[in-house]
């Protein structure tokens, strides 16, 4: 059986996506021992070396790729697996096209633990500032507000996207989403598909030994600090609106010299650059360090395991923290963060547009003081998530057998 894994921008410097890929490959390899696995990625040579899979170019994402080549590759495989992330709301048109091509060719199609926010990607489905929005707003004013052109265009875009989601998923052989909230959003699209609730594949990741990591000396010094360490990740994709307040928060954490700030990028290029700028603005910048360079997901997990608290606007650093039962605080960047926090009885401290820094300070102290209680609860939640993932894997085996 030849299985093509794609529909996610693999090989694009996103630790979360690479963690998903590594674990999906492990699931498929364990479940279908003799299957031939191929990954659509922008980092083919390294992915092939690391995961021992075949690779093809990254289909669906910029820069331009050969559509004819994508069709050919899909037809050369028996199964297409759209493998994770939040693509049902972030970029649904890309994997949906790949699913449709596979379905037309008579191939099996699997949607595997994909998430869906309660809002489609604003960058794609809202009318952003520009000539079109100006024109639509002008026409609305001419009708004295009786015709809201911007709202109508946005509703049309969303309706068209959800219609495509509904019809394509209805033709899939198996649809698994990563949480109940994503299932609710998929069902609201009007699909007739049976939607199974699984869990994020990255939950299966195991850490590498910390002692074996080749870390920058400055970072190692902060990592070996004897007091509490607070790990922070701020996404450069959608920045926290008031970064000066975040800098003030960081200085407050380390002011009495009993704690350290550890900036952990989930994108080694964009996130690292942003967080290095934050560190430089800190009054106590020598009490913080930024992880620089490229690291495997298991290495990031090992570093995460050394923290006493994680604060992140990127979902997958929170997921990594949950694996090793480190307390975490989420800053919402779409409902995916809130969805993951909910089973732990947690709420995000606002979103990237309006982060509540007073709540962030209170949650920091509460969770640092209650690490043992959090770990006990985290183990219980993890058992539930892993059982959902196990049941989804059994369904996958049934469908492809």
C-alpha positions as a Markdown table, in Angstrom:
| # | Residue | x | y | z |
|---|---|---|---|---|
| 1 | Unk | 0.0 | 0.0 | 0.0 |
| 2 | Unk | 1.4 | 3.4 | -1.0 |
| 3 | Unk | 0.4 | 6.2 | 1.3 |
| 4 | Unk | 0.9 | 9.9 | 0.4 |
| 5 | Unk | 1.0 | 12.3 | 3.4 |
| 6 | Unk | 0.3 | 16.0 | 2.7 |
| 7 | Unk | -2.0 | 18.9 | 2.9 |
| 8 | Unk | 0.1 | 20.7 | 5.5 |
| 9 | Unk | 3.1 | 23.0 | 4.8 |
| 10 | Unk | 5.7 | 20.5 | 6.0 |
| 11 | Unk | 9.3 | 21.6 | 5.8 |
| 12 | Unk | 8.6 | 25.3 | 6.4 |
| 13 | Unk | 10.3 | 25.8 | 9.7 |
| 14 | Unk | 7.3 | 25.1 | 11.9 |
| 15 | Unk | 8.2 | 22.8 | 14.8 |
| 16 | Unk | 4.5 | 22.0 | 15.5 |
| 17 | Unk | 4.0 | 20.8 | 11.9 |
| 18 | Unk | 7.1 | 18.7 | 12.0 |
| 19 | Unk | 6.1 | 17.2 | 15.3 |
| 20 | Unk | 2.8 | 16.2 | 13.8 |
| 21 | Unk | 4.5 | 14.7 | 10.8 |
| 22 | Unk | 7.0 | 12.6 | 12.8 |
| 23 | Unk | 4.2 | 11.2 | 14.9 |
| 24 | Unk | 1.8 | 10.5 | 11.9 |
| 25 | Unk | 4.6 | 8.6 | 10.2 |
| 26 | Unk | 5.1 | 6.6 | 13.4 |
| 27 | Unk | 1.4 | 5.8 | 13.6 |
| 28 | Unk | 1.2 | 4.7 | 10.0 |
| 29 | Unk | 4.4 | 2.7 | 10.1 |
| 30 | Unk | 3.2 | 0.8 | 13.3 |
| 31 | Unk | -0.3 | 0.2 | 11.9 |
| 32 | Unk | 0.6 | -0.7 | 8.4 |
| 33 | Unk | 4.1 | -2.4 | 8.6 |
| 34 | Unk | 4.5 | -3.0 | 4.9 |
| 35 | Unk | 3.2 | 0.4 | 3.6 |
| 36 | Unk | 5.3 | 2.7 | 1.5 |
| 37 | Unk | 5.1 | 6.2 | 2.9 |
| 38 | Unk | 5.7 | 9.4 | 0.9 |
| 39 | Unk | 5.6 | 12.9 | 2.3 |
| 40 | Unk | 4.9 | 16.1 | 0.4 |
| 41 | Unk | 7.3 | 18.6 | 2.0 |
| 42 | Unk | 9.5 | 21.6 | 1.3 |
| 43 | Unk | 12.5 | 19.9 | 3.0 |
| 44 | Unk | 12.6 | 16.6 | 1.2 |
| 45 | Unk | 16.2 | 15.5 | 1.7 |
| 46 | Unk | 16.2 | 16.1 | 5.5 |
| 47 | Unk | 12.7 | 14.6 | 5.9 |
| 48 | Unk | 13.7 | 11.5 | 4.0 |
| 49 | Unk | 16.9 | 11.1 | 6.0 |
| 50 | Unk | 15.2 | 11.6 | 9.4 |
| 51 | Unk | 12.0 | 9.7 | 8.9 |
| 52 | Unk | 13.1 | 7.1 | 6.4 |
| 53 | Unk | 10.3 | 8.0 | 4.0 |
| 54 | Unk | 10.0 | 8.9 | 0.3 |
| 55 | Unk | 9.5 | 12.6 | -0.4 |
| 56 | Unk | 8.0 | 14.7 | -3.1 |
| 57 | Unk | 7.8 | 18.5 | -3.5 |
| 58 | Unk | 5.4 | 20.5 | -1.3 |
| 59 | Unk | 2.0 | 20.7 | -3.2 |
| 60 | Unk | -0.6 | 23.4 | -2.6 |
| 61 | Unk | 1.4 | 26.2 | -1.1 |
| 62 | Unk | 3.4 | 29.1 | -2.5 |
| 63 | Unk | 5.7 | 29.4 | -4.3 |
| 64 | Unk | 4.0 | 28.0 | -7.5 |
| 65 | Unk | 4.2 | 24.2 | -8.0 |
| 66 | Unk | 3.2 | 22.0 | -10.9 |
| 67 | Unk | -0.5 | 21.1 | -10.7 |
| 68 | Unk | 0.0 | 18.3 | -13.3 |
| 69 | Unk | 2.8 | 16.8 | -11.1 |
| 70 | Unk | 0.5 | 16.9 | -8.1 |
| 71 | Unk | -2.2 | 15.0 | -9.9 |
| 72 | Unk | 0.4 | 12.5 | -11.1 |
| 73 | Unk | 1.8 | 11.9 | -7.6 |
| 74 | Unk | -1.7 | 11.5 | -6.1 |
| 75 | Unk | -2.6 | 8.9 | -8.8 |
| 76 | Unk | 0.6 | 7.0 | -8.1 |
| 77 | Unk | -0.6 | 6.3 | -4.5 |
| 78 | Unk | -3.4 | 4.2 | -3.0 |
| 79 | Unk | -4.2 | 6.5 | -0.1 |
| 80 | Unk | -4.0 | 10.3 | 0.5 |
| 81 | Unk | -3.7 | 11.3 | 4.2 |
| 82 | Unk | -4.3 | 14.9 | 5.1 |
| 83 | Unk | -2.3 | 14.9 | 8.3 |
| 84 | Unk | -3.2 | 17.4 | 10.9 |
| 85 | Unk | -2.7 | 21.1 | 11.9 |
| 86 | Unk | -5.6 | 23.5 | 11.8 |
| 87 | Unk | -6.1 | 23.4 | 8.0 |
| 88 | Unk | -9.9 | 23.2 | 8.1 |
| 89 | Unk | -10.0 | 26.9 | 9.0 |
| 90 | Unk | -6.5 | 28.2 | 8.1 |
| 91 | Unk | -6.1 | 27.0 | 4.5 |
| 92 | Unk | -9.0 | 24.6 | 3.7 |
| 93 | Unk | -8.9 | 25.1 | -0.1 |
| 94 | Unk | -5.5 | 23.5 | -0.5 |
| 95 | Unk | -6.0 | 20.1 | 1.1 |
| 96 | Unk | -9.6 | 19.9 | -0.1 |
| 97 | Unk | -8.4 | 20.1 | -3.6 |
| 98 | Unk | -5.9 | 17.3 | -3.0 |
| 99 | Unk | -8.7 | 15.2 | -1.4 |
| 100 | Unk | -10.9 | 15.8 | -4.4 |
| 101 | Unk | -8.2 | 14.8 | -6.8 |
| 102 | Unk | -7.6 | 11.6 | -4.9 |
| 103 | Unk | -11.4 | 10.9 | -4.7 |
| 104 | Unk | -11.8 | 11.4 | -8.5 |
| 105 | Unk | -8.9 | 9.0 | -9.1 |
| 106 | Unk | -10.6 | 6.4 | -6.9 |
| 107 | Unk | -8.1 | 6.6 | -4.1 |
| 108 | Unk | -8.8 | 6.3 | -0.4 |
| 109 | Unk | -8.8 | 9.6 | 1.4 |
| 110 | Unk | -8.2 | 10.1 | 5.1 |
| 111 | Unk | -8.6 | 13.4 | 7.1 |
| 112 | Unk | -6.3 | 12.7 | 10.1 |
| 113 | Unk | -6.7 | 14.8 | 13.3 |
| 114 | Unk | -7.2 | 18.1 | 11.6 |
| 115 | Unk | -8.4 | 21.1 | 13.7 |
| 116 | Unk | -11.0 | 23.8 | 12.8 |
| 117 | Unk | -11.3 | 27.1 | 14.6 |
| 118 | Unk | -14.6 | 28.8 | 15.2 |
| 119 | Unk | -13.6 | 31.4 | 12.5 |
| 120 | Unk | -12.0 | 30.9 | 9.1 |
| 121 | Unk | -8.6 | 32.5 | 8.6 |
| 122 | Unk | -9.2 | 36.3 | 8.6 |
| 123 | Unk | -6.4 | 36.8 | 6.1 |
| 124 | Unk | -8.2 | 34.8 | 3.5 |
| 125 | Unk | -11.9 | 35.2 | 4.2 |
| 126 | Unk | -12.2 | 38.8 | 5.4 |
| 127 | Unk | -12.2 | 41.8 | 3.0 |
| 128 | Unk | -8.9 | 43.3 | 4.1 |
| 129 | Unk | -8.0 | 47.0 | 3.9 |
| 130 | Unk | -7.5 | 48.0 | 0.3 |
| 131 | Unk | -9.3 | 49.2 | -2.9 |
| 132 | Unk | -12.0 | 46.5 | -2.7 |
| 133 | Unk | -12.9 | 47.3 | 0.9 |
| 134 | Unk | -13.0 | 51.1 | 0.1 |
| 135 | Unk | -15.3 | 50.5 | -2.8 |
| 136 | Unk | -17.6 | 48.2 | -0.9 |
| 137 | Unk | -17.8 | 50.6 | 2.0 |
| 138 | Unk | -18.5 | 53.5 | -0.4 |
| 139 | Unk | -21.4 | 51.6 | -2.0 |
| 140 | Unk | -22.8 | 50.8 | 1.5 |
| 141 | Unk | -22.8 | 54.4 | 2.4 |
| 142 | Unk | -24.6 | 55.3 | -0.9 |
| 143 | Unk | -27.4 | 52.9 | 0.2 |
| 144 | Unk | -27.5 | 54.6 | 3.7 |
| 145 | Unk | -26.4 | 51.3 | 5.2 |
| 146 | Unk | -29.1 | 49.2 | 3.7 |
| 147 | Unk | -26.6 | 47.1 | 1.8 |
| 148 | Unk | -23.4 | 46.1 | 3.7 |
| 149 | Unk | -21.1 | 45.1 | 0.9 |
| 150 | Unk | -18.2 | 44.1 | 3.1 |
| 151 | Unk | -20.4 | 41.8 | 5.2 |
| 152 | Unk | -22.0 | 40.2 | 2.2 |
| 153 | Unk | -18.8 | 39.4 | 0.4 |
| 154 | Unk | -17.3 | 37.9 | 3.6 |
| 155 | Unk | -20.4 | 35.8 | 4.2 |
| 156 | Unk | -20.2 | 34.6 | 0.6 |
| 157 | Unk | -16.6 | 33.6 | 1.0 |
| 158 | Unk | -17.2 | 31.7 | 4.2 |
| 159 | Unk | -20.4 | 30.0 | 2.8 |
| 160 | Unk | -18.5 | 28.9 | -0.3 |
| 161 | Unk | -15.6 | 27.5 | 1.8 |
| 162 | Unk | -17.9 | 25.6 | 4.2 |
| 163 | Unk | -19.8 | 24.1 | 1.2 |
| 164 | Unk | -16.6 | 22.8 | -0.2 |
| 165 | Unk | -15.6 | 21.4 | 3.3 |
| 166 | Unk | -19.0 | 19.7 | 3.6 |
| 167 | Unk | -19.0 | 18.0 | 0.2 |
| 168 | Unk | -15.4 | 16.9 | 0.2 |
| 169 | Unk | -15.4 | 15.5 | 3.7 |
| 170 | Unk | -18.6 | 13.6 | 2.9 |
| 171 | Unk | -16.7 | 11.7 | 0.2 |
| 172 | Unk | -13.7 | 10.9 | 2.4 |
| 173 | Unk | -13.2 | 7.3 | 3.7 |
| 174 | Unk | -12.4 | 8.6 | 7.3 |
| 175 | Unk | -12.7 | 12.0 | 8.9 |
| 176 | Unk | -10.9 | 12.4 | 12.3 |
| 177 | Unk | -10.6 | 15.8 | 14.0 |
| 178 | Unk | -8.5 | 16.6 | 17.0 |
| 179 | Unk | -11.1 | 17.8 | 19.5 |
| 180 | Unk | -14.9 | 18.0 | 20.0 |
| 181 | Unk | -15.0 | 21.7 | 19.2 |
| 182 | Unk | -13.5 | 21.0 | 15.7 |
| 183 | Unk | -16.1 | 18.3 | 15.2 |
| 184 | Unk | -18.9 | 20.8 | 16.0 |
| 185 | Unk | -17.5 | 23.3 | 13.5 |
| 186 | Unk | -17.2 | 20.6 | 10.8 |
| 187 | Unk | -20.8 | 19.5 | 11.4 |
| 188 | Unk | -22.0 | 23.1 | 11.2 |
| 189 | Unk | -20.6 | 23.2 | 7.7 |
| 190 | Unk | -23.4 | 20.8 | 6.8 |
| 191 | Unk | -21.4 | 17.7 | 6.0 |
| 192 | Unk | -23.0 | 14.3 | 5.9 |
| 193 | Unk | -19.7 | 12.7 | 6.9 |
| 194 | Unk | -19.2 | 10.8 | 10.1 |
| 195 | Unk | -16.8 | 12.9 | 12.1 |
| 196 | Unk | -14.6 | 11.0 | 14.7 |
| 197 | Unk | -12.9 | 12.9 | 17.5 |
| 198 | Unk | -9.3 | 11.9 | 17.9 |
| 199 | Unk | -6.4 | 14.0 | 19.3 |
| 200 | Unk | -3.3 | 15.8 | 18.0 |
| 201 | Unk | -0.8 | 13.2 | 16.8 |
| 202 | Unk | 2.1 | 15.3 | 18.3 |
| 203 | Unk | 0.9 | 14.0 | 21.7 |
| 204 | Unk | 2.9 | 10.8 | 21.0 |
| 205 | Unk | 6.3 | 12.6 | 20.7 |
| 206 | Unk | 9.0 | 11.5 | 23.1 |
| 207 | Unk | 11.8 | 13.8 | 24.3 |
| 208 | Unk | 15.5 | 13.3 | 23.5 |
| 209 | Unk | 17.9 | 13.4 | 26.5 |
| 210 | Unk | 18.7 | 17.0 | 27.5 |
| 211 | Unk | 22.3 | 16.2 | 28.2 |
| 212 | Unk | 22.9 | 15.3 | 24.5 |
| 213 | Unk | 21.8 | 18.6 | 23.1 |
| 214 | Unk | 24.3 | 21.0 | 21.5 |
| 215 | Unk | 23.0 | 24.3 | 22.9 |
| 216 | Unk | 24.5 | 27.8 | 22.7 |
| 217 | Unk | 26.5 | 28.4 | 25.9 |
| 218 | Unk | 24.5 | 31.5 | 27.0 |
| 219 | Unk | 21.3 | 29.5 | 26.6 |
| 220 | Unk | 22.7 | 26.5 | 28.5 |
| 221 | Unk | 23.7 | 28.8 | 31.4 |
| 222 | Unk | 20.1 | 30.0 | 31.8 |
| 223 | Unk | 18.7 | 26.5 | 31.3 |
| 224 | Unk | 20.9 | 25.2 | 34.1 |
| 225 | Unk | 19.7 | 27.9 | 36.5 |
| 226 | Unk | 18.6 | 26.5 | 39.8 |
| 227 | Unk | 15.5 | 28.6 | 40.3 |
| 228 | Unk | 12.2 | 28.6 | 38.4 |
| 229 | Unk | 12.3 | 28.9 | 34.6 |
| 230 | Unk | 9.4 | 30.3 | 32.6 |
| 231 | Unk | 9.4 | 29.3 | 28.9 |
| 232 | Unk | 7.7 | 31.7 | 26.5 |
| 233 | Unk | 6.8 | 31.5 | 22.8 |
| 234 | Unk | 5.3 | 34.5 | 20.9 |
| 235 | Unk | 4.2 | 33.8 | 17.4 |
| 236 | Unk | 5.6 | 36.2 | 14.8 |
| 237 | Unk | 2.7 | 35.2 | 12.5 |
| 238 | Unk | 0.2 | 37.1 | 14.7 |
| 239 | Unk | 2.1 | 39.2 | 17.2 |
| 240 | Unk | 0.8 | 40.1 | 20.7 |
| 241 | Unk | -0.5 | 43.6 | 20.2 |
| 242 | Unk | 1.3 | 45.3 | 23.2 |
| 243 | Unk | 4.8 | 43.9 | 23.2 |
| 244 | Unk | 6.0 | 46.5 | 25.6 |
| 245 | Unk | 3.7 | 45.2 | 28.3 |
| 246 | Unk | 5.0 | 41.7 | 27.6 |
| 247 | Unk | 8.6 | 43.0 | 28.1 |
| 248 | Unk | 7.5 | 44.6 | 31.4 |
| 249 | Unk | 5.9 | 41.2 | 32.4 |
| 250 | Unk | 9.2 | 39.4 | 31.7 |
| 251 | Unk | 11.2 | 41.9 | 33.7 |
| 252 | Unk | 8.7 | 41.4 | 36.6 |
| 253 | Unk | 9.2 | 37.7 | 36.5 |
| 254 | Unk | 13.0 | 37.9 | 36.9 |
| 255 | Unk | 13.3 | 41.1 | 38.9 |
| 256 | Unk | 14.1 | 39.4 | 42.3 |
| 257 | Unk | 16.8 | 37.2 | 40.5 |
| 258 | Unk | 15.2 | 33.9 | 41.6 |
| 259 | Unk | 13.7 | 33.1 | 38.2 |
| 260 | Unk | 14.7 | 33.1 | 34.6 |
| 261 | Unk | 12.9 | 33.7 | 31.2 |
| 262 | Unk | 13.6 | 31.1 | 28.4 |
| 263 | Unk | 12.3 | 32.1 | 25.0 |
| 264 | Unk | 11.5 | 29.0 | 23.0 |
| 265 | Unk | 10.7 | 29.7 | 19.3 |
| 266 | Unk | 8.4 | 27.3 | 17.4 |
| 267 | Unk | 9.7 | 28.8 | 14.2 |
| 268 | Unk | 13.5 | 29.1 | 14.4 |
| 269 | Unk | 13.5 | 32.1 | 12.0 |
| 270 | Unk | 10.6 | 34.4 | 12.5 |
| 271 | Unk | 9.7 | 33.6 | 16.2 |
| 272 | Unk | 13.4 | 33.7 | 17.2 |
| 273 | Unk | 13.9 | 37.1 | 15.7 |
| 274 | Unk | 10.9 | 38.6 | 17.4 |
| 275 | Unk | 11.8 | 37.1 | 20.8 |
| 276 | Unk | 15.4 | 38.2 | 20.6 |
| 277 | Unk | 14.1 | 41.7 | 20.1 |
| 278 | Unk | 11.9 | 41.3 | 23.3 |
| 279 | Unk | 14.9 | 40.1 | 25.3 |
| 280 | Unk | 17.0 | 43.0 | 24.2 |
| 281 | Unk | 14.4 | 45.4 | 25.5 |
| 282 | Unk | 14.3 | 43.8 | 28.9 |
| 283 | Unk | 15.9 | 45.7 | 31.8 |
| 284 | Unk | 17.2 | 42.4 | 33.1 |
| 285 | Unk | 18.1 | 40.9 | 29.7 |
| 286 | Unk | 21.0 | 38.9 | 31.2 |
| 287 | Unk | 18.3 | 36.9 | 33.1 |
| 288 | Unk | 16.7 | 35.7 | 29.9 |
| 289 | Unk | 17.9 | 33.7 | 26.9 |
| 290 | Unk | 16.6 | 32.9 | 23.4 |
| 291 | Unk | 17.0 | 29.5 | 21.8 |
| 292 | Unk | 18.7 | 30.1 | 18.5 |
| 293 | Unk | 19.3 | 27.6 | 15.7 |
| 294 | Unk | 17.3 | 24.7 | 14.4 |
| 295 | Unk | 16.2 | 21.8 | 16.6 |
| 296 | Unk | 14.1 | 18.7 | 16.2 |
| 297 | Unk | 10.7 | 18.6 | 17.8 |
| 298 | Unk | 12.0 | 16.0 | 20.3 |
| 299 | Unk | 14.8 | 18.4 | 21.3 |
| 300 | Unk | 12.3 | 21.2 | 21.8 |
| 301 | Unk | 10.3 | 18.8 | 24.0 |
| 302 | Unk | 13.4 | 18.1 | 26.0 |
| 303 | Unk | 14.0 | 21.8 | 26.6 |
| 304 | Unk | 10.3 | 22.2 | 27.5 |
| 305 | Unk | 10.7 | 19.5 | 30.1 |
| 306 | Unk | 13.2 | 21.7 | 32.0 |
| 307 | Unk | 10.7 | 24.5 | 32.4 |
| 308 | Unk | 8.5 | 25.2 | 35.4 |
| 309 | Unk | 5.9 | 27.0 | 33.4 |
| 310 | Unk | 5.1 | 27.5 | 29.7 |
| 311 | Unk | 3.4 | 30.6 | 28.2 |
| 312 | Unk | 2.6 | 30.4 | 24.5 |
| 313 | Unk | 0.5 | 31.8 | 21.7 |
| 314 | Unk | 1.5 | 28.8 | 19.6 |
| 315 | Unk | -0.6 | 25.7 | 20.3 |
| 316 | Unk | 2.1 | 23.1 | 19.8 |
| 317 | Unk | 4.4 | 24.4 | 22.5 |
| 318 | Unk | 1.5 | 24.0 | 24.9 |
| 319 | Unk | 0.9 | 20.5 | 23.6 |
| 320 | Unk | 4.6 | 19.7 | 24.2 |
| 321 | Unk | 4.3 | 21.0 | 27.7 |
| 322 | Unk | 1.3 | 18.7 | 28.3 |
| 323 | Unk | 3.4 | 15.7 | 27.3 |
| 324 | Unk | 5.8 | 16.3 | 30.2 |
| 325 | Unk | 3.1 | 17.7 | 32.5 |
| 326 | Unk | 4.6 | 21.2 | 32.7 |
| 327 | Unk | 1.9 | 23.9 | 33.6 |
| 328 | Unk | 1.0 | 26.1 | 30.8 |
| 329 | Unk | -0.8 | 29.4 | 30.0 |
| 330 | Unk | -2.3 | 30.1 | 26.6 |
| 331 | Unk | -2.6 | 33.3 | 24.7 |
| 332 | Unk | -5.4 | 32.7 | 22.2 |
| 333 | Unk | -4.5 | 32.9 | 18.5 |
| 334 | Unk | -7.7 | 31.3 | 17.2 |
| 335 | Unk | -10.0 | 29.0 | 19.2 |
| 336 | Unk | -7.5 | 26.1 | 18.8 |
| 337 | Unk | -5.6 | 27.2 | 21.9 |
| 338 | Unk | -8.8 | 27.6 | 24.0 |
| 339 | Unk | -10.0 | 24.1 | 22.8 |
| 340 | Unk | -6.9 | 22.5 | 24.1 |
| 341 | Unk | -7.0 | 24.3 | 27.4 |
| 342 | Unk | -10.6 | 23.4 | 28.2 |
| 343 | Unk | -10.1 | 19.8 | 29.4 |
| 344 | Unk | -7.5 | 21.2 | 31.9 |
| 345 | Unk | -10.0 | 23.6 | 33.3 |
| 346 | Unk | -8.0 | 26.5 | 32.0 |
| 347 | Unk | -8.8 | 29.6 | 29.9 |
| 348 | Unk | -6.5 | 31.7 | 27.9 |
| 349 | Unk | -5.3 | 35.0 | 29.3 |
| 350 | Unk | -7.0 | 36.9 | 26.4 |
| 351 | Unk | -5.9 | 36.8 | 22.8 |
| 352 | Unk | -3.0 | 38.3 | 20.8 |
| 353 | Unk | -5.1 | 41.5 | 20.2 |
| 354 | Unk | -6.0 | 41.9 | 23.8 |
| 355 | Unk | -3.8 | 40.0 | 26.2 |
| 356 | Unk | -4.8 | 40.5 | 29.9 |
| 357 | Unk | -1.4 | 41.0 | 31.5 |
| 358 | Unk | -2.8 | 41.3 | 35.0 |
| 359 | Unk | -4.4 | 37.8 | 34.7 |
| 360 | Unk | -1.1 | 36.6 | 33.2 |
| 361 | Unk | 0.8 | 37.6 | 36.3 |
| 362 | Unk | -1.8 | 36.0 | 38.6 |
| 363 | Unk | -1.8 | 32.7 | 36.6 |
| 364 | Unk | 2.0 | 32.7 | 36.6 |
| 365 | Unk | 2.1 | 32.7 | 40.4 |
| 366 | Unk | -0.8 | 30.3 | 40.8 |
| 367 | Unk | 0.6 | 27.7 | 38.5 |
| 368 | Unk | 4.2 | 28.0 | 39.7 |
| 369 | Unk | 2.9 | 27.3 | 43.2 |
| 370 | Unk | 0.7 | 24.5 | 42.1 |
| 371 | Unk | 2.9 | 22.4 | 39.8 |
| 372 | Unk | 2.2 | 19.1 | 41.6 |
| 373 | Unk | -1.6 | 19.5 | 41.4 |
| 374 | Unk | -1.4 | 20.5 | 37.7 |
| 375 | Unk | 0.8 | 17.4 | 36.9 |
| 376 | Unk | -1.7 | 15.1 | 38.5 |
| 377 | Unk | -4.6 | 16.6 | 36.5 |
| 378 | Unk | -2.4 | 16.6 | 33.3 |
| 379 | Unk | -1.8 | 12.9 | 33.6 |
| 380 | Unk | -5.6 | 12.2 | 33.8 |
| 381 | Unk | -6.3 | 14.4 | 30.8 |
| 382 | Unk | -3.5 | 12.8 | 28.8 |
| 383 | Unk | -5.0 | 9.4 | 29.3 |
| 384 | Unk | -8.2 | 10.5 | 27.8 |
| 385 | Unk | -6.5 | 12.2 | 24.8 |
| 386 | Unk | -4.3 | 9.1 | 24.1 |
| 387 | Unk | -7.3 | 6.8 | 24.3 |
| 388 | Unk | -9.1 | 9.0 | 21.7 |
| 389 | Unk | -6.1 | 8.8 | 19.5 |
| 390 | Unk | -5.9 | 5.1 | 19.9 |
| 391 | Unk | -9.6 | 4.6 | 19.0 |
| 392 | Unk | -9.0 | 6.8 | 15.9 |
| 393 | Unk | -6.1 | 4.6 | 14.9 |
| 394 | Unk | -8.2 | 1.5 | 15.2 |
| 395 | Unk | -10.7 | 3.1 | 12.9 |
| 396 | Unk | -7.9 | 4.0 | 10.5 |
| 397 | Unk | -6.8 | 0.4 | 10.5 |
| 398 | Unk | -10.3 | -0.9 | 9.8 |
| 399 | Unk | -10.8 | 1.6 | 6.9 |
| 400 | Unk | -7.5 | 0.8 | 5.2 |
| 401 | Unk | -7.6 | -2.9 | 5.7 |
